[in-house]
Amino acid sequence: MSTPIESVATTTSGRVRGLAVDGIACYRGVPYAAPPKGPRRFALATPAPTWDGVRDATRPGSMAPQHVRRFPGIDMRPLLPETGWTGDHDYLHVNIWTPQHHDGGLPVMVYIHGGAFIAGAADCPAFDGTSFARSGVVLMTVSYRLGAEGYSVLPDAPTNLGLRDQIAALQWVQNNAGAFGGDPGNVTVFGESAGAMSIATLLNSRAADGLFRRAIVQSGHDELPRDAAVGRRLTERIAAILSVPATAAAFREVPVPQLLDAQATLLAQPLDLADNGRDPAYGAAAYGMTIDDDVACASRERLTTSSVDLLVGTTKAEMNLYGFSSGDLDAVTDTEAVARLAASHPHARQVLAGYGLGQPGAKPGRALVDALTDLLFRSPARRLALRHGGPTYVYEFEWESPAFDGRLGACHGLDLPFVFHTLKTAQGPQGLVGGEPPVALADAMHESWVRFAHTGDPGWAPYGPGRRLMRFGGAFGAVPSRLGEDEAPLAHTAAVGGRASDATAGCAIG
């Protein structure tokens, strides 16, 4: 590695100083909005104030307020912050990686992190954009408000502030991409989990029109937003814990650490997040987007005419991350499996029967995890693919992690070090990818994402009635990628009880 040298770029707020190493310039913690502090808490993001001179952008910026999120037995530090909030309110920022020498006009990729809308950061090691920059892309990662700060439903504040932050960041990208060699007319927004759910929602938002040309939705879809009444119930519960009115005026007076503690107390309690007996997050996320406002529309009719190129997919065993890391999957009984799913689905027993519940030798915990993988991720992602009006491509990540003696499988988030080509950050005895992950698989995924950003074509046939998708990896990663038939159910029909096969593209879960 060569000696870092200073690299200066000019943004709409002022000049920033980054560092260039081996031909790649990196700028960290560049603000796209003013710190959401004091009267700016629970309010729309405002443009970052201007500054004189050159602002240092050589060190990571602050993260959004959050507590540390642990997964026993797995080192998640590559994907989630190692520590909690540091007290710095200046966290609405962007990180940028770009070729040091360029002629401009490069495709731009903007990554929105996941974390169940309560955790995550733009600066995690696995999201290092160096490999993308080496591939001729300007790579940016974005921070946004989380939890109660970003998704409370209050009568005197805008809804979906975290999602609105992402829109503000994409507007900043439009105005500043050129300063880093990027083409604002060729922006691909991509994200995983909560970030992917956000992007899928933005596909249908007029507030995001013209802000991106392409979208990559990794382990996400557009069916997660809840009715505002559900979000209001959650907000009223945390207000009761704080003994304050459920208003933005009152919440602004609550110190951030106190609000975080109240949020932790809330999330440790049983919560009623169902609407008509069904929770679209299936208990995996309490906070999140709500409909119907000016940014998260309830109707998906606009998708039928979308001009945005879409790449969408999931890992094969998403919910393994939560099942095996919790340590109790093997101990789940039939009754417990039904009870867990019944909290968010009115026909739990019928659905679980389609995954083997009640059959000789079947493990109830395995049936529950497999059902939740389809209900929360695979099935709605495929419905999004069939609804989308623009060019659409689908993939499934199948390579299995060796963690937990191989039982972790192709779990949620496992694809990220392959996409970013940052495998070394996730290796180790408790690492997600183990000791010797297949570099050829990282090559294949990374190249497909880069090709999609450049051309809108990742390198395989579009998804359609034949439901063909790209499978990345295999049982032991022997095959980097191959075309195959999509096996994900499109619906879960309670009357039949089991895995439905093909169904109407727009059908609802249930």
C-alpha positions as CSV (number, residue, x, y, z in Angstrom):
1,M,0.0,0.0,0.0
2,S,1.4,3.4,-1.0
3,T,1.5,6.4,1.3
4,P,-1.8,8.2,1.5
5,I,-1.9,11.6,-0.1
6,E,-4.5,14.4,0.3
7,S,-7.3,14.8,-2.2
8,V,-9.6,17.8,-2.2
9,A,-13.1,18.1,-3.8
10,T,-15.6,20.9,-3.8
11,T,-19.2,20.3,-2.7
12,T,-22.1,22.6,-2.6
13,S,-21.3,23.4,1.1
14,G,-17.6,23.8,0.7
15,R,-14.3,22.0,0.1
16,V,-13.5,18.6,1.7
17,R,-10.2,16.9,2.2
18,G,-10.0,13.2,1.8
19,L,-7.2,10.7,1.3
20,A,-6.0,8.9,-1.8
21,V,-4.3,5.5,-1.6
22,D,-3.2,3.4,-4.6
23,G,-5.3,5.5,-7.0
24,I,-8.5,5.5,-5.0
25,A,-9.7,8.7,-3.2
26,C,-11.9,8.4,-0.1
27,Y,-13.9,11.1,1.6
28,R,-15.6,10.2,4.9
29,G,-18.3,11.9,6.9
30,V,-19.2,14.5,4.3
31,P,-22.5,16.1,5.5
32,Y,-25.5,16.2,3.2
33,A,-27.8,17.8,5.8
34,A,-27.5,19.9,9.0
35,P,-27.2,17.9,12.3
36,P,-30.7,16.9,13.5
37,K,-30.2,18.6,16.9
38,G,-32.5,20.8,19.0
39,P,-35.3,22.2,16.9
40,R,-34.1,20.1,14.0
41,R,-35.0,16.9,15.8
42,F,-38.2,15.4,14.5
43,A,-38.1,17.8,11.6
44,L,-37.3,17.7,7.9
45,A,-33.6,17.6,7.1
46,T,-32.2,20.9,6.0
47,P,-29.1,21.4,3.7
48,A,-25.7,21.2,5.4
49,P,-24.5,24.7,6.3
50,T,-21.6,26.1,4.3
51,W,-18.1,26.3,5.7
52,D,-14.9,28.3,4.9
53,G,-11.6,26.7,4.2
54,V,-11.3,22.9,3.7
55,R,-13.2,20.5,5.9
56,D,-11.4,17.3,7.1
57,A,-13.0,14.2,5.5
58,T,-10.3,11.7,6.4
59,R,-12.0,10.0,9.4
60,P,-15.3,8.2,9.8
61,G,-18.3,10.3,10.6
62,S,-20.7,9.7,13.5
63,M,-23.4,7.1,13.5
64,A,-27.1,7.6,14.0
65,P,-28.3,7.2,17.7
66,Q,-28.6,3.5,18.5
67,H,-27.6,0.8,20.9
68,V,-25.2,-2.0,20.0
69,R,-26.9,-5.0,18.4
70,R,-25.4,-8.4,19.2
71,F,-25.8,-11.8,17.5
72,P,-24.4,-14.5,19.9
73,G,-21.8,-16.7,18.3
74,I,-21.3,-14.5,15.1
75,D,-19.0,-11.6,14.6
76,M,-21.3,-9.0,13.0
77,R,-18.9,-6.1,13.3
78,P,-18.3,-6.0,9.5
79,L,-22.0,-5.2,9.0
80,L,-23.1,-3.4,12.2
81,P,-21.4,-0.8,14.5
82,E,-19.1,-2.2,17.2
83,T,-20.1,0.6,19.7
84,G,-23.3,2.6,20.4
85,W,-23.9,6.2,19.7
86,T,-21.1,8.5,20.7
87,G,-23.1,11.7,21.3
88,D,-22.2,13.4,18.0
89,H,-25.4,14.8,16.3
90,D,-23.6,15.4,13.0
91,Y,-24.4,12.0,11.5
92,L,-26.4,12.8,8.3
93,H,-23.4,12.2,6.1
94,V,-22.1,10.5,3.0
95,N,-18.9,8.5,2.4
96,I,-17.4,8.6,-1.1
97,W,-14.9,6.4,-2.9
98,T,-13.8,7.3,-6.4
99,P,-10.9,6.8,-8.8
100,Q,-8.3,9.4,-8.1
101,H,-7.7,10.0,-11.8
102,H,-10.8,10.0,-14.1
103,D,-12.4,11.9,-16.9
104,G,-15.8,12.2,-15.2
105,G,-19.1,10.7,-16.2
106,L,-18.6,7.6,-14.0
107,P,-21.7,5.6,-12.9
108,V,-22.6,6.4,-9.3
109,M,-23.8,3.7,-6.8
110,V,-25.4,4.8,-3.5
111,Y,-25.6,2.2,-0.7
112,I,-28.3,2.5,2.0
113,H,-27.5,0.2,5.0
114,G,-29.8,-2.1,6.9
115,G,-30.3,-2.8,10.5
116,A,-34.1,-3.3,11.1
117,F,-34.5,0.5,11.1
118,I,-33.0,0.7,14.6
119,A,-29.3,0.0,13.9
120,G,-26.6,0.1,11.3
121,A,-24.1,2.7,9.9
122,A,-22.6,3.8,6.6
123,D,-19.0,3.3,7.9
124,C,-19.0,-0.5,8.6
125,P,-15.9,-2.3,7.3
126,A,-17.8,-4.6,4.9
127,F,-19.2,-1.5,3.1
128,D,-15.8,-0.2,2.1
129,G,-16.2,1.1,-1.5
130,T,-12.6,0.6,-2.7
131,S,-13.4,-2.4,-4.9
132,F,-16.2,-0.5,-6.6
133,A,-14.0,2.5,-7.2
134,R,-11.4,0.2,-8.8
135,S,-14.1,-1.1,-11.0
136,G,-14.8,2.4,-12.4
137,V,-17.7,3.4,-10.1
138,V,-18.2,6.3,-7.7
139,L,-19.4,4.5,-4.6
140,M,-21.3,6.3,-1.8
141,T,-22.7,5.1,1.5
142,V,-25.4,7.0,3.4
143,S,-26.4,7.5,7.0
144,Y,-29.9,8.3,8.1
145,R,-32.1,8.6,11.2
146,L,-33.2,5.4,12.9
147,G,-35.7,4.1,15.5
148,A,-37.8,6.6,17.3
149,E,-35.8,9.5,15.9
150,G,-36.6,8.5,12.4
151,Y,-39.9,6.7,12.4
152,S,-42.2,8.0,15.1
153,V,-45.7,9.0,14.1
154,L,-46.4,12.3,15.7
155,P,-49.2,14.8,15.0
156,D,-46.8,17.8,14.8
157,A,-44.0,16.3,12.7
158,P,-43.5,14.7,9.3
159,T,-43.7,10.9,9.1
160,N,-40.9,8.7,7.7
161,L,-38.1,11.0,8.6
162,G,-35.5,8.3,8.0
163,L,-36.8,7.7,4.5
164,R,-36.9,11.5,3.9
165,D,-33.3,11.7,5.0
166,Q,-32.5,9.1,2.2
167,I,-34.3,11.3,-0.3
168,A,-32.3,14.3,0.9
169,A,-29.1,12.4,0.5
170,L,-30.0,11.4,-3.1
171,Q,-30.8,15.0,-3.8
172,W,-27.3,15.9,-2.5
173,V,-25.9,13.2,-4.8
174,Q,-27.6,14.8,-7.8
175,N,-26.0,18.2,-6.9
176,N,-22.5,16.8,-6.0
177,A,-21.8,13.6,-7.9
178,G,-19.9,15.5,-10.6
179,A,-17.4,16.9,-8.0
180,F,-16.2,13.3,-7.5
181,G,-16.3,12.2,-11.1
182,G,-19.8,10.8,-11.1
183,D,-22.6,11.1,-13.6
184,P,-25.8,12.4,-11.8
185,G,-27.8,10.9,-14.7
186,N,-26.6,7.4,-14.0
187,V,-27.2,6.7,-10.3
188,T,-27.9,3.3,-9.0
189,V,-29.3,3.1,-5.4
190,F,-28.8,-0.2,-3.7
191,G,-29.3,-1.5,-0.2
192,E,-29.9,-4.5,2.0
193,S,-32.6,-5.4,4.5
194,A,-34.1,-2.1,5.9
195,G,-32.1,-0.3,3.2
196,A,-33.6,-2.5,0.5
197,M,-37.1,-2.0,2.0
198,S,-36.5,1.7,1.8
199,I,-35.4,1.6,-1.8
200,A,-38.4,-0.5,-2.8
201,T,-40.7,2.0,-1.2
202,L,-38.9,4.9,-3.1
203,L,-39.6,3.1,-6.4
204,N,-43.2,4.1,-5.8
205,S,-42.6,7.5,-4.4
206,R,-43.1,10.7,-6.4
207,A,-40.7,12.4,-4.0
208,A,-37.9,10.3,-5.4
209,D,-38.7,10.8,-9.1
210,G,-35.5,11.5,-11.1
211,L,-33.1,10.8,-8.3
212,F,-31.9,7.4,-9.5
213,R,-31.9,5.4,-12.8
214,R,-31.4,2.0,-11.4
215,A,-32.1,0.2,-8.1
216,I,-30.8,-3.0,-6.5
217,V,-33.0,-4.4,-3.7
218,Q,-31.1,-7.0,-1.6
219,S,-33.3,-8.9,0.8
220,G,-36.1,-6.4,0.6
221,H,-39.4,-5.5,-1.1
222,D,-42.2,-2.8,-1.0
223,E,-44.8,-4.6,1.2
224,L,-43.2,-3.7,4.6
225,P,-44.7,-0.2,5.3
226,R,-47.5,-0.4,7.9
227,D,-50.6,1.7,8.3
228,A,-49.9,4.9,10.2
229,A,-52.3,3.8,13.0
230,V,-49.9,1.0,13.8
231,G,-46.9,3.4,13.9
232,R,-49.0,5.7,16.1
233,R,-49.6,2.9,18.6
234,L,-45.9,2.3,18.8
235,T,-45.2,5.9,19.3
236,E,-47.8,6.2,22.1
237,R,-46.2,3.2,23.9
238,I,-42.8,4.9,24.0
239,A,-44.4,8.2,25.1
240,A,-46.0,6.3,28.0
241,I,-42.6,4.9,29.0
242,L,-41.2,8.4,28.9
243,S,-44.2,9.9,30.7
244,V,-44.5,12.6,28.0
245,P,-47.1,13.5,25.4
246,A,-46.7,11.8,22.0
247,T,-45.8,15.0,20.3
248,A,-42.6,16.2,18.5
249,A,-42.5,19.1,20.9
250,A,-42.3,16.8,23.9
251,F,-39.9,14.3,22.3
252,R,-37.5,17.1,21.4
253,E,-37.1,17.8,25.1
254,V,-36.1,14.2,25.8
255,P,-32.3,13.7,25.7
256,V,-31.3,11.2,23.0
257,P,-29.8,8.7,25.5
258,Q,-33.0,8.7,27.4
259,L,-35.0,8.1,24.3
260,L,-32.7,5.2,23.3
261,D,-33.2,3.6,26.7
262,A,-37.0,4.0,26.4
263,Q,-36.8,2.5,22.9
264,A,-34.9,-0.5,24.3
265,T,-37.5,-0.9,27.0
266,L,-40.3,-0.8,24.5
267,L,-38.6,-3.4,22.2
268,A,-38.2,-5.8,25.0
269,Q,-42.0,-5.9,25.6
270,P,-44.6,-7.8,23.6
271,L,-45.9,-5.5,20.9
272,D,-49.1,-5.5,18.9
273,L,-48.0,-4.5,15.4
274,A,-50.6,-6.4,13.5
275,D,-53.2,-4.8,11.2
276,N,-56.2,-7.1,10.6
277,G,-54.2,-9.9,12.2
278,R,-51.1,-9.6,10.0
279,D,-47.8,-7.8,10.6
280,P,-45.8,-7.4,7.3
281,A,-42.6,-7.5,9.3
282,Y,-43.5,-10.7,11.1
283,G,-42.0,-9.4,14.3
284,A,-38.6,-8.8,12.8
285,A,-38.8,-5.0,13.0
286,A,-40.9,-2.8,15.2
287,Y,-39.9,0.5,13.7
288,G,-40.2,1.2,10.0
289,M,-42.0,3.1,7.3
290,T,-45.7,3.9,7.5
291,I,-48.3,4.7,4.8
292,D,-50.0,6.8,3.4
293,D,-48.1,10.1,3.2
294,D,-46.4,12.1,0.4
295,V,-43.3,9.8,0.4
296,A,-44.6,6.3,1.2
297,C,-47.7,5.7,-1.0
298,A,-50.1,2.8,-0.2
299,S,-50.8,2.2,-3.9
300,R,-48.3,0.4,-6.1
301,E,-49.9,1.2,-9.4
302,R,-47.0,3.4,-10.4
303,L,-44.7,0.3,-10.6
304,T,-46.5,-0.9,-13.7
305,T,-45.0,2.0,-15.7
306,S,-41.7,2.5,-13.9
307,S,-38.7,3.3,-16.1
308,V,-36.2,2.3,-13.3
309,D,-34.1,-0.8,-14.0
310,L,-34.4,-3.2,-11.1
311,L,-32.3,-6.0,-9.7
312,V,-33.9,-7.8,-6.8
313,G,-33.0,-10.9,-4.8
314,T,-32.7,-12.7,-1.5
315,T,-30.5,-15.2,0.2
316,K,-31.8,-18.7,0.3
317,A,-32.1,-19.0,4.1
318,E,-32.6,-15.4,5.3
319,M,-34.0,-16.2,8.7
320,N,-31.3,-18.6,9.7
321,L,-29.4,-15.6,11.0
322,Y,-32.0,-15.0,13.7
323,G,-32.9,-18.7,14.3
324,F,-29.4,-20.0,14.9
325,S,-27.9,-16.9,16.5
326,S,-30.7,-16.9,19.1
327,G,-29.6,-20.5,20.1
328,D,-33.1,-21.9,20.7
329,L,-34.2,-23.1,17.2
330,D,-33.8,-26.8,18.0
331,A,-35.8,-26.5,21.1
332,V,-38.9,-25.0,19.5
333,T,-42.0,-27.1,19.8
334,D,-45.0,-27.4,17.5
335,T,-47.1,-25.2,19.8
336,E,-44.4,-22.6,20.1
337,A,-43.8,-22.4,16.4
338,V,-47.5,-21.8,15.8
339,A,-47.7,-19.2,18.6
340,R,-44.7,-17.3,17.2
341,L,-46.1,-17.0,13.7
342,A,-49.7,-16.5,15.0
343,A,-48.6,-13.2,16.4
344,S,-48.3,-11.8,12.9
345,H,-50.2,-14.2,10.6
346,P,-53.9,-15.2,11.1
347,H,-53.4,-18.7,9.6
348,A,-50.2,-19.7,11.2
349,R,-50.8,-23.5,11.5
350,Q,-51.9,-23.9,7.9
351,V,-48.9,-22.0,6.6
352,L,-46.4,-24.0,8.8
353,A,-48.0,-27.3,7.6
354,G,-46.7,-26.5,4.2
355,Y,-43.2,-26.4,5.7
356,G,-43.4,-29.8,7.3
357,L,-45.0,-28.9,10.7
358,G,-46.6,-32.0,12.1
359,Q,-45.0,-34.5,9.7
360,P,-42.8,-37.3,11.0
361,G,-39.2,-36.2,11.7
362,A,-39.9,-32.5,10.9
363,K,-38.4,-30.0,13.2
364,P,-40.8,-27.2,14.2
365,G,-38.1,-24.6,14.5
366,R,-36.9,-25.4,11.0
367,A,-40.4,-25.1,9.6
368,L,-40.8,-21.7,11.3
369,V,-37.5,-20.3,10.0
370,D,-38.2,-21.6,6.5
371,A,-41.7,-20.1,6.5
372,L,-40.5,-16.8,7.7
373,T,-37.8,-16.7,5.1
374,D,-40.5,-16.9,2.4
375,L,-43.1,-14.8,4.1
376,L,-40.8,-11.9,5.0
377,F,-38.3,-12.0,2.2
378,R,-38.5,-14.3,-0.8
379,S,-42.2,-14.3,-1.7
380,P,-42.7,-10.5,-1.5
381,A,-39.4,-9.9,-3.4
382,R,-40.7,-12.1,-6.2
383,R,-44.0,-10.3,-6.3
384,L,-42.1,-7.0,-6.5
385,A,-40.2,-8.4,-9.5
386,L,-43.3,-9.4,-11.3
387,R,-45.1,-6.1,-10.6
388,H,-42.3,-3.9,-11.7
389,G,-42.9,-2.3,-15.0
390,G,-39.3,-1.6,-16.0
391,P,-36.5,-4.1,-16.8
392,T,-36.2,-6.5,-13.9
393,Y,-33.6,-9.1,-12.9
394,V,-33.8,-11.6,-10.0
395,Y,-31.1,-13.5,-8.2
396,E,-30.8,-15.8,-5.2
397,F,-27.6,-16.2,-3.1
398,E,-27.1,-19.8,-2.2
399,W,-23.6,-20.1,-0.8
400,E,-23.6,-21.5,2.7
401,S,-21.7,-20.0,5.6
402,P,-19.6,-22.6,7.6
403,A,-20.7,-20.9,10.9
404,F,-22.5,-23.0,13.5
405,D,-21.1,-26.1,11.8
406,G,-22.7,-25.1,8.5
407,R,-26.2,-24.6,9.9
408,L,-26.2,-20.9,9.4
409,G,-26.4,-21.6,5.7
410,A,-27.1,-18.8,3.2
411,C,-28.4,-16.4,5.8
412,H,-29.5,-12.8,5.9
413,G,-26.6,-10.4,5.2
414,L,-24.2,-13.1,4.0
415,D,-24.1,-11.7,0.5
416,L,-22.8,-8.3,1.4
417,P,-19.1,-9.1,1.7
418,F,-19.3,-10.8,-1.7
419,V,-21.1,-7.8,-3.3
420,F,-18.6,-5.3,-1.9
421,H,-15.7,-7.7,-2.4
422,T,-14.7,-7.2,1.2
423,L,-14.4,-10.9,2.2
424,K,-11.4,-10.3,4.5
425,T,-13.5,-8.1,6.8
426,A,-15.9,-11.0,7.6
427,Q,-13.4,-13.9,7.9
428,G,-12.3,-15.5,11.1
429,P,-13.4,-18.2,13.6
430,Q,-16.7,-16.5,14.2
431,G,-16.8,-14.6,10.9
432,L,-19.9,-14.8,8.6
433,V,-17.8,-16.2,5.7
434,G,-15.5,-18.4,7.7
435,G,-11.8,-18.9,6.9
436,E,-11.7,-19.5,3.1
437,P,-14.7,-18.0,1.3
438,P,-14.8,-18.5,-2.5
439,V,-13.2,-15.4,-4.1
440,A,-14.6,-16.5,-7.5
441,L,-18.1,-16.0,-6.1
442,A,-17.2,-12.5,-4.9
443,D,-15.8,-11.8,-8.3
444,A,-19.0,-12.9,-10.0
445,M,-21.4,-10.9,-7.8
446,H,-19.3,-7.8,-7.7
447,E,-18.9,-7.8,-11.5
448,S,-22.6,-8.3,-11.9
449,W,-23.5,-5.3,-9.7
450,V,-20.9,-3.1,-11.5
451,R,-22.2,-4.2,-14.9
452,F,-25.8,-3.4,-13.8
453,A,-24.7,0.1,-12.7
454,H,-23.0,0.7,-16.0
455,T,-25.6,-0.7,-18.4
456,G,-28.8,-1.8,-16.5
457,D,-28.0,-5.5,-17.4
458,P,-26.3,-7.7,-14.8
459,G,-25.5,-10.4,-17.3
460,W,-28.5,-12.7,-17.4
461,A,-32.1,-12.8,-18.8
462,P,-34.8,-10.5,-17.3
463,Y,-37.3,-12.1,-14.9
464,G,-40.6,-12.9,-16.4
465,P,-43.4,-15.5,-16.6
466,G,-40.8,-18.3,-16.8
467,R,-39.4,-17.1,-13.5
468,R,-35.7,-17.7,-14.3
469,L,-33.2,-16.2,-11.9
470,M,-29.4,-16.2,-11.3
471,R,-28.3,-18.5,-8.5
472,F,-25.0,-17.3,-6.9
473,G,-23.0,-20.1,-5.3
474,G,-24.2,-23.5,-4.2
475,A,-23.9,-25.9,-1.4
476,F,-20.1,-25.5,-1.2
477,G,-19.6,-22.6,-3.6
478,A,-18.3,-24.9,-6.3
479,V,-20.3,-23.0,-9.0
480,P,-20.0,-19.2,-8.8
481,S,-23.3,-18.7,-10.6
482,R,-25.9,-20.4,-12.8
483,L,-29.3,-19.8,-14.2
484,G,-32.2,-21.8,-12.7
485,E,-35.9,-21.9,-12.0
486,D,-37.2,-19.8,-9.1
487,E,-38.7,-22.0,-6.4
488,A,-39.9,-19.2,-4.1
489,P,-43.7,-19.4,-3.6
490,L,-45.6,-16.3,-4.7
491,A,-48.4,-16.7,-2.2
492,H,-49.2,-18.6,1.0
493,T,-52.8,-19.8,0.7
494,A,-54.3,-20.4,4.0
495,A,-57.3,-22.4,2.6
496,V,-54.9,-24.9,1.1
497,G,-52.3,-24.7,3.9
498,G,-48.9,-25.1,2.3
499,R,-46.7,-23.6,-0.3
500,A,-48.7,-22.2,-3.1
501,S,-47.0,-22.4,-6.5
502,D,-47.5,-19.7,-9.1
503,A,-50.2,-17.2,-8.3
504,T,-51.4,-13.8,-9.4
505,A,-48.5,-11.4,-9.4
506,G,-50.1,-8.9,-7.0
507,C,-51.6,-11.2,-4.5
508,A,-51.2,-10.6,-0.8
509,I,-49.7,-12.9,1.7
510,G,-52.3,-15.0,3.3
